[in-house]
Amino acid sequence: MKRTVLAIDIGSTKVCAIIAEIDNDNVAQIIGAGTAKAQGLRKGSITNIELASKSIKSALSDAKRVAGTDLKSAIVSISGAYTKSINSSGIVNIPDKEITLKEINRVMHTSLYNANIPNEFEVLHALPYNFKVDDQDFIEDPLGMNAARLEVETHIITTVKSNLNNLRKAVKAAGVDVEAVVLSGYASAIAVLNLDEKELGAAVVDMGGNTSNIVIHSGHAIRYNDFLGVGSNHITNDLSMALHTPLQTADNVKMNYGSLYTPSNDLIELPVIGDENATHEVSLEVVHNVIYARVEETLMIIAQSIEKSGLKEHMGAGVVLTGGFTKIEGLRELAIAILDNMPVRLAKPADMGGLFDTLRDPSYSGAVGLIKYSAGGYTRYEIDVNKKMRHSGEEVLPQETANIEEEIPYSPHAYTPTTPQKSPQASQNAPKSVPKTEANPKTQNSKMGSIHNNPNRNTQEPNPISKFWNWATQLF
């Protein structure tokens, strides 16, 4: 049975809405798309909810009209602005000696609970990058393995709660509920990276109008993400000031003459700011110098971010550049020179069913990535913004997923192997509880311990002895 999904990519200069049908084999077919100029946003973050909702509604209306369908919930991208990333780890014992989804869920939530996340931040993604089964490191997929203990190291991406809430309000005002939120750089990486690049390690840089987002993949896992407040509109601003011409004219000059190759000495005639009737002549060499200086600076900032990650040696596939910025001629050659001769690829979104010609542009990588995310294109395991564990290897079965996700990793009943050979199904019915905040005030996030209220769950709070037993059984 096909399901229909709606993805809304809220970028720094445009909003794109895509509607797609996904079949039982997780193959997506795009049936509608719409775009609108972004308003009420600054550097990827919402600054005016009313204006932002109008932009979202405009793009959404076009997509619905083309698709001929109406959807009430959407998966939405969020800028890397105001995000903070930390690494954490967790460990659990395996009472039945076989690792199931329940144990993977428990250990990932344990790493999330152990993370020192400030109260004003909300978790976007918890992405495992190293599973350890007993003493064996870097297990690709621990599911089904026999073990006594399971450990995990995770990369946790968080954002300021107010930023996330403003995004939800703007989308809600456009008449759509937010089903899930995905980091824009993560979505772009899903759209452009192939399996070899994920395995060898690669940095994906989505270079947009006002911002650039970086994520670094290593061993099929995201290890690093960063946000840069630079984009192609900075070239437009530089040209406007250097050539004393209006912004719209400067943008046209960028589009028509934007090249990093050796320029000619030809002259072009441009209007003057403040006087529509006056014009003056400008050499293309001046245009080239202005563009070259800004692009060089942007690439140097990207190089510094990659250096700061400490993962440069793990990027065997080099750097993948996408986004509207990448349409400037000569960008790849200059990037190779600035990035110490690392491999550089300019990427468009990977092809998929029904992909409109306009969506094949690199500026739509984030939007296409959201659809691929909905079709199971995320990492093998992750905890999403709703505190639910996603598993890319299984079909989308909401009821079964909900039962697995409701398991809380902190219950002493789930760890104590007093009952011989309990089945995973029986373990799921065991009473569950969450540690009190006083256990570790610094790591408290009120929404991390529990996922959803379950009316069948025993809500009795653990006493100090059970807390100690829980801690001890996780270690031994």
N, C-alpha and C positions, 0 to 999 in steps of 0.2 A: 504494500500500500504506500503510495507516494505521500509525502508531507511537503507542505509549502512553507518556506521561511522568508523572512524579511531581514535584510542587513542594511544598516545605516552607518556610513562612514562619514564622520564629522571632522573634516580637515581644516587647515588654517585658512584656506581660500575658497573651498567649495564643500558642499554637502552632497553626497551621492547615496541614493537608495536603490537597492537591487532586490528583486523578488525572484526566487528560484524554487524549482521543484526537485526534491531529493528522493530517489527511489530506495528500495530495500537494500540495494548494494552500495548505498552511499554515493551514487553518481548524481551529480547536480546538473540541472538544466535551467539556464537563466530564461525567464519568461517576461521580465519587465525591468526597466531601469529609468532613473530620473536624476537630474543634477540641478543644483541651484547655487548661486553665489552665497558664500558664508557671510552671515552678518551676526553681530553680537558676540564675536569671538576675537580673542587676542592671543597670539602664540598658542593656538590650539585649545585654549581654555575659554569657557563661557563667561562673558562679562555682561551680557544683557539677555536674560532668559526669554523675553518677549520677541526680540529680534531673531535670536537663534531658533526659536520654535517656528517662526515664520519661514525661515530658510529650510528647516527640516520638513515642514508641511508642504512646501512648494515641491521639493524633490520627491517626497512621498506621493503626492498627487499624480505627478507624471508617471511614476513607476506603477501605481495602481491602475492608471488609465491604460497603459500599454499591456499590463498583465491581465487586466479584466478581473481582478480579484481584490478582496479587502482583507487585510490582516490587522490584528489588534495588538500584536507583540512583536518585538524586534530584537536582534542582536546588534549592539552598538559599539563602535570603537571609541576609545578615549586616548587623548594625547599623552605623551610621556611627560608633559609638564607637571610639576608638583608630585612626581612619583619618587619613591625611595625604595631601594632594593637591598635586601640583606640575605645572607645565607644562614641556614639553620640545619639541625639534624635531629633525628629521633630514632628510638630503638624500642622494639617490643619482642617478647618471647612468643613462640608458636606452640600453643598447647597441644594441637593435634599433629604436630610435626609436618604439616603440609601447608604451604602458603596459598591462601585463597585471596580473592578480592577484598574480603573483610580485613585480613591482616595487612594488606597493602594500604587500605584506607586508614586503618588504625595508626600505622607507623607514619603516614604522611600527616595526619592530624596531630600526632605527637610532635613532629618537627615544627608544625605550625604553632602549637601551644608553647613550645620551648623558645620561640623567636621573641626577641625583644622589640615589640612593635609599639610605638607611641599611641596613646589613646585617640589622637586626632587623625590617625591613619586607618584606612580600610584595605583589606587584602584584595588584590585583583587576581593574582595567580600564585599558586604554590607549585613549582615545577621541579620534580626530582631530577638530579643529574648523576647520582651515584647510589645504586642499591648495593648493599652488602649482605650476603647470605652467610651466616656464621663468620668464617674468616676470609671468605672469597670476595674480592672487590670488583666493582664495575660490572655487575650483573645487568645485562640488557633488559631482561624481563624475568622477575622472580616468580611469576605466577605458576603454580603447580609444582614448584621445587620442594624437596624435603629439607627441612632445616629446624634448628632449635631456636634460632634468633634471627631477626630481620632488622637491618639498619638502613637508613636513608639519609642522604644529604639533599637539601632542596634550595632552590633559588626562589625567594619570595619577593614578589613585586607588589608594592602598596601605593596607594594614592591618598591625598588629603580627602577626608570625608566630605567636606563642603564642596570640593570640586566634583566628586562623584554624585552628590545629591543634586547639584545644579544641573548636571547633565541629565539626570533622570527627570527632573522637573521640566526641562526644555523639551525632552522627547514626549513626556506625558502631555504637555500643553499642545503638542502637535497631534494628539489623539491616539498615541501608541504607548503601550506599556513596555518597559525595558525587561527583556527576558534574560539577557546576559550582557556583560561588558568585557571587551577584549582590548588589550593594549594595542594601539595602532601599529607599532613596530613589529609586534608579534604577528599580527594579521598579515602585514606586508611580507614577512619572512615565509609564512605559509604559502603565499601566492607565488613567490619567485624561486625559492630554493628547491633543488632536486635532492634525491637521497644521498648521492655521493658528496655533495657539498655539506649536508648535515653531518655526515659521518666524519669527513675530513676536518670539518670546522670551518666556519665562514662568518664574516661580519656582514650583516645586511643593513644598509643605510638608505632609508626612505627620505629623499631630499624633496621637500615640498615647497610651498610658496613662502611661508614665514618661519617654518620650523623644519628640523631634521631629526629623525628618530633612529637610534642604533640598537640592534640586538646582535649578540654574538652566539652562534650555535657551535657546540662542540660535542661530538658523540651523540647526536640526535637529541640534544637537550640545550635549552637556553641557559647560558652561564652568566650573561651580563646584558644590561640594557642602559641606555643613556639618552638624554634629550638635549638637543642643541637649538638655541633660538636663532638659527640662521637659515635662510632660504632664498629662493630666486627673486622674491620681491625686494630683497636688499640690493640686488643688481639694478632693478628698476629705479630705486631711490637714488643710488649712486649716479646713474646716468642722468636722472632729472636734475640733480644738483650740479654735476660737472658740465652738462650741456645747456643748462639754463632753459629747460624745456618742460612742458607739463608732464605729469606722471603718465597719462595715457599715451602720449607721444613717445615717452621714454620706453614704455612697455612694448610698443610697436617696433621701436628700434632694436630692442633686445630680441624680439621674436624673429625679425627679418635679417638682422646683421650679427646676431649673437654667435660668435665663433672665437675659438682660441687659437686658430691657425694664423699664420702670418697675414696681416691685413694688407689691403691695397691703400693707395693714397687718394682714392676717390673722395669726393665731397658729397654730402647730403644736405638738403635744406630742411631746417626745422623751425617751428614756431617758437616764439620767446614767451617765457612765463610772464603773465600780467599784461601782455599786449598781443591780442589775437591777430592783428593785422601785420605785425612785424615778424620777419624771419631772419635767420642767419645761417651761414654755412659752417658745417662741422666736418672734419676729416674722419674717415673710418678708422684711421690709426688711433685717434683719441678714444673712439668708441671701444676699440679692441683693448686698449690699455686699461680702461675703467673696468670692463668685464673681466679681464684677466686677473687684475688685482683682487677683486672680490672673490672670484672662484678659487684662486690660490689660497686666500685666507680661509675660506670655508673648508677646503680640503685639509689644510693644516690643523684646523680645529678638530676635524674628524680623526686625523692621525694622532693627535694628542689624546683623544678619548680612547682610541684603541690601545694606545700605549698605557694609559691609566688602568685599563681593564686587567692587565697582567696576563692576558690570554693570547697575545700575539703569536707565541710559539705554537699555539694549538689551532691556528687558522690555516690549515693546509690548503684549503680551496681559495684563500684570499678574501677579497672584498667584493660584494655584490651591491651595485648602486641601482636604485630605482627611484621613481618619483618624477615629477615634472621638470625638476632642475636638470635631470640627466639628458634632456634633449639639446643641450648646448653642444655644438660641434667641438670635438677635440677634448672633451672632458676625460675620457678614458686614458688618453696618453698622458695628460697632466697628472691625473690621479696616480698612475703607475710611478711617475717620477717622484711625487711627493710621498707616496706610501712605501718607499724603499723597495721599489721593483716587485712588490707583491702582485699576484694575479688579480686583475680587476675585470669584472664583467658588468655590462649595462643590461639590466633585466626588465622585461615586461611581464605582466601576469601570465602564469601558465594557462594554456588553452583549456577550455571547458565547454560543455554543450551550451549552445545558444549565446555564446559570448559575442555581444554586439561589437562592431568595428570600433566604436568610440571607446569601449571598455578595454581594448587591447593596448591602450596607451599606458605608459609606465605610471602616470599620475593616478591610475585607478587600481594600483596594486593592493592598497589597503582594503578597498571595497570588495574586490574579488576574494581576497584572503578571508574576509568574514564569512562569505558563502562556503569556502572550503573548510573553514573552522566548523561551521554548522554541519557539514557533511563528514565530520570525523577527522579533519586534517590536523588536529592539534597533536601535541606530544603524546607518547604512549599512555602516560598517566598525568593527571594534574588535578588540583583543587581550584575551582573557579571562583568567581566573585560571590556566588551564592553558597559557598562552602560545600559544594557538591563535588565528589570525585568523578572525573570523566576518564573513561577508558576507551582508547581508540580501537581496540581490538574486538569490541562487541557491538552488536546492533543497538540502536536507540530504543530502549524499552523503559519508558519513564517509571512504571510501577516497580520493576525489578531494581532499577537504579536507585530509586528512592529508598527501598528497603536496605540496600547495601550502605547507602550514604548516611543512614540514620545511626549506624554504629558509631559509638563514641569511644575513642581509644584509651580512655582513662579509667575504665571500670575494673576494679579488682576481680570481679566475677569473670571478666573476659580473659584474664591472665592466669587464674588459678587452675591448674590441671587436676582438680580433685575428682572430677567425674571422668571415668575412663572413656576415651575415644568418642567425645561429643562430635556430632556432625556440625558443619558450619551453619546449617539451618537452625539447629537447636541452639547454637551459641547466639544467634541473632535475637532469640527470644529472652535471653538472660537480662536481668535488670541492669540498667546503665545509670551512671551518675557522673557528675563533672566536678572537678576540684574547685574549692572556694577561691575567691580572688586573693585572700590573705596568704595563700601558699607562696605566691611570688608576685608582689604588686607590680614589678617592673615589666613583667611579660604579660600582664593582663590585657586582654581584649575581650569585652563582654560577649562578642558574637563568635569568638573562635571556639569556645568549648562545645557549644551545641549547634546543631544545624537547623533543625526544625522541631517544634514541639510535637511530641508523640503522645496522644492521650493514653496509650497503653504502657507508657514508660514509667518505671518506678522513679519518682522525683526525690526520694529521700536523700539528703545531703550526706556525704561520707564523713565519718568522725576522724580525728587525727590518726588513730591506729590504722584505719583503712587507707588513709593517704600515704602513710609510711609504707604499708604493705605494697601499695600500687607502685611507689617509687622503687622499692627494693626488687620487685619482680621484673620491672623493666630492665634493671641492670644485671640481674643474675638469672 
